[in-house]
Structures are given as C-alpha cells and as structure tokens.
Amino acid sequence: MPKDKHSESDDFRYKFLCNTHVRSSTRMTSIDFSAMLREERLKSRVKKVRPIFDQHPPLRLSDFKLDPRGVYYIENFISIKEEQSLLDEIYKPSTKDEDKWVTLTKRRLKNLGGTPHPDGMLSCDMPEYIKQLLKVLSNAHLEVKDVCDIHDNPSYNQILLNEYIDGRGISFHKDGDLYLPVALILNMSSPALIEFRKTPTSTTEFSVLMKPKSLLIFTDDAYNKYYHGIKDSDFDVVDESCINMNALAVGDTIKRNNKRVSLTIRSCPKVLERKFSQHHKEEEARMRSWWLSSISEKASKSTEEA
Ligand SMILES: O=C(O)CCC(=O)C(=O)O
C-alpha cells in the first residue's frame, strides 16, 4: 500500500535523525525536510538511459598533441550514432532544477554538475547521459597529469552544455582558476573554429577547427595564458593560424550548421557539501547569481525545459 505524504516525510525525518546522530540541535531547526525529501524522490525517479556509448579503447593523449602550448585534439572521439544518441538525451524534456536551460545573449546553456564559485562548487546530481560520458572519458585513460602541471588526473565534475544557433560564437575569455587548468570540449552538430589569443582583441595566435564528434583538450599555456573564443559567423575561413589543417588549405571555407552543441568538461577542485536549510538555499541563490554574472555574456532569462 502506498505511503501517504506525511508518513513518508516522517520516515525520512527519522532516518535523517538516526543517520546524522543529531549533530547540532540548533542547526536542526532550520533543516528543510521537504527539500531533502524532494531530492530523494527525484533520485529514486531517475529515468533509465539506455547505453549511449560503445566500449571505448584506452588512448594515449600524447598521440593527439597538436601544439606544445598544451593543445590536444581527438577527431571522431565519438561515433555518429553516439553523437545522435547523446543529442537525443540532451533534448529530452526535463523538469529537474539542475537540468534547466539558461538563455544568454548569444547562446543557451545548461550548467551540469554544480555551480562554480570562489568559495567552492555547490555540486548537484548530473544527468545520466553525462555520467555515461564521464565513464567514457575515464575508460579512455586520458592521462592529463602526464602532459601538464597537475598532480592527479582531474575528476571531471562540472559540465557546461552550450547550444549556439545561427552561427553564433562565444566571446574571448579565459576559463579561470575556479577549475583545474584543463578544459575538454566535445563538439557536436556543426564544425567551428576556436581561436586562441593573448588578449581578447589581439590577433589570433593559433586556432583549431573543431569537427563534429571531436574532443578538444587544452591545458598549460593554452589554458592559462591564452583567451579562447569563437567568432559569430555562418562559416569559418582557414588561415595560417590553424594548427589542424590536415587536408585543408589556407583560404578554405567551412560552413557551420544552424545549430552547434558543445559540452565543456572541467574539474572544480573544491566542492562544498550540500546542505538542506533555508540559509543554504539563500547561499545557493547568491552563488548562482554570482556565477551567472561571471560568465561571458549577460544572462537574459532563465527557462525551464518544456
Ligand atoms: O562552445 C565551445 O566550443 C566553447 C565553450 C567555451 O569556451 C566555454 O564553455 O568556456
């Protein structure tokens, strides 16, 4: 027989009291039990996502080095079928808080894994498709620590899902020190040329043509010393700065598709414990608004996926 709301909440409260062993009676008064219960319910309702990815073999990152400034590029990191299944999952309607689209002036994004903040990242549960992707990355054994100045391979816990339409790009920016100095970009649906510059307005020092299904990894100087950005344009023109020309030649034009989707995968080393109190809710809102104002374009509105 299904439990009614009240008894479920009581059960949960009892379980919580037993588990925490009443750490602090003063703090207990401000615990938001309904928020905890909501979170537990959502977790138990996790929809099964069929496997998106096939078995990926281990790779040696040094085989994919494009440039000594810390740039690696893996073409066809995922297959067409994997790309399509991943996009299908990305666009599945969701009502979860952590799965909200935020509309900025030049792109829409979903902030997955947590809200980065100088005090530490407030983590939240990740969608199943991201967990599967992280597993693929882990199986690929990309030994980032061997190629840059970090002690351990990052545990990737912060993912930005970006959607650009009509040839929009992203302003020149650095990802900054909230993260370990390594960023991975999984590029989908359209090619785009990502450019690296010493300052946001100086000439481009080097650029990478990101093809759909490819994974760009940048670390070291490319992460720390260069700004990266993508121009607003319906097409990209290859010039001498391009470090992965392969069969292309200077002057070649590559058309972008109407929509491009990317996943920027990073690691926040400092993660804050999630608590369930009114105070924490306010802190979360404060951190979120700090984060929104810190990203390159101004947030215009926040929308929930229909
Ligand atoms: O969408 C892209 O490929 C670039 C994303 C990016 O630069 C970022 O998320 O910081």
The ligand as an SDF file (V2000), in Angstrom:
LIG
                    3D

 10  9  0  0  0  0  0  0  0  0999 V2000
   31.3250   26.0190  -27.1740 O   0  0  0  0  0  0  0  0  0  0  0  0
   32.5210   25.9550  -27.2460 C   0  0  0  0  0  0  0  0  0  0  0  0
   33.0750   25.2030  -28.0270 O   0  0  0  0  0  0  0  0  0  0  0  0
   33.3790   26.8090  -26.3500 C   0  0  0  0  0  0  0  0  0  0  0  0
   32.8780   26.8170  -24.9630 C   0  0  0  0  0  0  0  0  0  0  0  0
   33.7360   27.5910  -24.0170 C   0  0  0  0  0  0  0  0  0  0  0  0
   34.6550   28.2670  -24.3860 O   0  0  0  0  0  0  0  0  0  0  0  0
   33.4400   27.5260  -22.6010 C   0  0  0  0  0  0  0  0  0  0  0  0
   32.4820   26.8490  -22.2050 O   0  0  0  0  0  0  0  0  0  0  0  0
   34.1890   28.1630  -21.8210 O   0  0  0  0  0  0  0  0  0  0  0  0
  1  2  2  0
  2  3  1  0
  2  4  1  0
  4  5  1  0
  5  6  1  0
  6  7  2  0
  6  8  1  0
  8  9  2  0
  8 10  1  0
M  END
$$$$
